[in-house]
Amino acid sequence: MQKPRLIHIALLLVVMVVLHVISNLIGLYEQPIIWIDKVLHIIAGIALAMLWLWFLQQRENSSESISKI
């Protein structure tokens, strides 16, 4: 499994913000069923999970370097 990089997480969040702005501009939030919000919540959940995995891997790497000293 490839390690998530911080740039991938940042790009995912930028895509989420761009989709939010576009959906506001074209009026998707004014419809009776706001389906775009569910998509944005899924993207945010994926980004949060990737950020958590990145944090745990950084923590693991720092503990390995301390034990080598």
MARPA-558149 format. One line per field, with one value per atom (N, C-alpha, C): residue in three letters; x, y, z; residue number from 1. Coordinates in steps of 0.2 Angstrom, whole numbers, plus 2048, in hexadecimal, padded with zeros to 3 digits. Example, Ala and Ser with C-alpha at 12.3 -4.5 7.8 and 13.67 -1.06 7.14 Angstrom:
code	[ala,ala,ala,ser,ser,ser]
px	[842,83E,842,840,844,840]
py	[7E4,7EA,7F0,7F5,7FB,800]
pz	[827,827,827,823,824,827]
pos	[1,1,1,2,2,2]
***
This chain:
code	[met,met,met,gln,gln,gln,lys,lys,lys,pro,pro,pro,arg,arg,arg,leu,leu,leu,ile,ile,ile,his,his,his,ile,ile,ile,ala,ala,ala,leu,leu,leu,leu,leu,leu,leu,leu,leu,val,val,val,val,val,val,met,met,met,val,val,val,val,val,val,leu,leu,leu,his,his,his,val,val,val,ile,ile,ile,ser,ser,ser,asn,asn,asn,leu,leu,leu,ile,ile,ile,gly,gly,gly,leu,leu,leu,tyr,tyr,tyr,glu,glu,glu,gln,gln,gln,pro,pro,pro,ile,ile,ile,ile,ile,ile,trp,trp,trp,ile,ile,ile,asp,asp,asp,lys,lys,lys,val,val,val,leu,leu,leu,his,his,his,ile,ile,ile,ile,ile,ile,ala,ala,ala,gly,gly,gly,ile,ile,ile,ala,ala,ala,leu,leu,leu,ala,ala,ala,met,met,met,leu,leu,leu,trp,trp,trp,leu,leu,leu,trp,trp,trp,phe,phe,phe,leu,leu,leu,gln,gln,gln,gln,gln,gln,arg,arg,arg,glu,glu,glu,asn,asn,asn,ser,ser,ser,ser,ser,ser,glu,glu,glu,ser,ser,ser,ile,ile,ile,ser,ser,ser,lys,lys,lys,ile,ile,ile]
px	[804,800,804,803,807,805,80A,809,805,800,7FD,802,803,807,803,806,802,7FF,803,801,7FA,7FA,7F4,7EE,7EF,7E9,7E7,7EC,7EB,7E7,7E9,7E6,7DE,7DD,7D7,7D2,7D5,7D1,7D0,7D5,7D4,7CE,7CE,7C9,7C2,7C2,7BC,7B9,7BE,7BC,7B9,7BD,7BB,7B4,7B3,7AC,7A7,7A8,7A3,7A2,7A7,7A6,7A2,7A4,7A0,799,798,791,78D,790,78C,78B,790,78F,789,789,783,77D,77D,776,774,779,778,775,777,775,76E,76A,764,75F,761,75C,759,753,750,755,759,75D,764,768,76F,774,774,779,780,782,789,78C,788,78A,78D,789,78B,792,793,79A,79F,79E,7A3,7A5,7A0,7A1,7A5,7A4,7A8,7AF,7B0,7B7,7BA,7B7,7BA,7BC,7B7,7B9,7BF,7C0,7C6,7CC,7CC,7D1,7D3,7CE,7D0,7D3,7D1,7D4,7DB,7DC,7E3,7E7,7E5,7E9,7EA,7E6,7E7,7EC,7EC,7F1,7F8,7F8,7FE,801,7FD,7FF,802,7FF,801,808,809,80F,815,813,818,81A,816,817,81B,81A,81D,825,825,82C,830,82D,831,833,82F,830,836,836,83C,842,842,849,84B,846,848,84C,849,84B,852,854,85A,860,85E,863,865]
py	[7FA,800,806,80B,811,816,819,81E,824,826,82D,832,837,83D,843,847,84D,851,851,855,851,84B,848,84A,84A,84C,853,858,85F,85F,85C,85C,85A,855,852,857,85B,860,866,868,86D,86B,865,863,863,862,862,869,86E,875,878,876,878,875,86F,86C,870,871,875,87C,880,886,886,881,880,87E,87A,878,87D,882,888,88D,88D,892,890,889,887,885,886,885,87E,87A,873,872,877,877,87A,87C,87F,87A,874,86E,86B,867,864,85E,85B,855,858,859,85B,856,853,84D,84E,854,856,857,858,858,851,84C,845,844,846,845,848,84F,852,84F,84D,84A,843,83F,839,83B,841,843,845,849,84B,845,840,83A,837,836,833,837,83E,842,841,841,841,83A,834,82E,82E,831,831,835,83B,83F,83B,837,833,82E,82A,826,829,82F,832,834,836,838,832,82C,826,824,824,822,827,82E,832,831,82F,82D,827,822,81C,81D,821,823,826,82B,82F,82A,825,821,81C,81A,816,81A,820,824,825,826,827,820,81A,814,812,815,814,818,81D,821,81E]
pz	[800,800,800,7FB,7FB,801,803,809,806,80A,808,809,804,805,807,80A,80C,806,801,7FB,7F8,7F8,7F6,7FA,801,805,804,803,801,7FB,7F6,7EF,7F0,7F4,7F5,7F8,7FD,800,7FC,7F7,7F2,7ED,7EB,7E7,7EA,7F1,7F4,7F5,7F6,7F6,7F0,7EA,7E3,7E2,7E3,7E2,7E6,7EC,7F0,7ED,7EB,7E8,7E2,7DD,7D7,7D8,7DD,7DE,7E1,7E5,7E7,7E2,7DD,7D7,7D3,7D2,7CD,7D0,7D7,7DA,7DD,7DD,7E0,7E7,7EB,7F2,7F3,7ED,7ED,7EB,7E9,7E7,7ED,7EC,7F2,7F5,7F0,7F2,7F1,7F6,7F5,7F5,7EF,7EF,7EF,7ED,7EC,7F3,7F9,7FF,802,800,802,7FE,7F8,7F5,7F8,7FA,7FE,805,808,80F,80E,808,807,806,802,800,807,80B,811,816,816,81A,817,811,80E,810,80F,811,818,81C,823,825,822,823,820,81A,818,81C,81F,824,82A,82C,832,831,82B,829,829,826,825,82C,830,837,83A,83A,83D,83A,834,831,833,833,835,83D,841,848,848,844,844,842,83C,83A,83F,843,848,84E,850,855,853,84D,84A,84A,849,849,850,855,85C,85E,85C,85F,85C,856,853,857,85A,85D,864]
pos	[1,1,1,2,2,2,3,3,3,4,4,4,5,5,5,6,6,6,7,7,7,8,8,8,9,9,9,10,10,10,11,11,11,12,12,12,13,13,13,14,14,14,15,15,15,16,16,16,17,17,17,18,18,18,19,19,19,20,20,20,21,21,21,22,22,22,23,23,23,24,24,24,25,25,25,26,26,26,27,27,27,28,28,28,29,29,29,30,30,30,31,31,31,32,32,32,33,33,33,34,34,34,35,35,35,36,36,36,37,37,37,38,38,38,39,39,39,40,40,40,41,41,41,42,42,42,43,43,43,44,44,44,45,45,45,46,46,46,47,47,47,48,48,48,49,49,49,50,50,50,51,51,51,52,52,52,53,53,53,54,54,54,55,55,55,56,56,56,57,57,57,58,58,58,59,59,59,60,60,60,61,61,61,62,62,62,63,63,63,64,64,64,65,65,65,66,66,66,67,67,67,68,68,68,69,69,69]
***
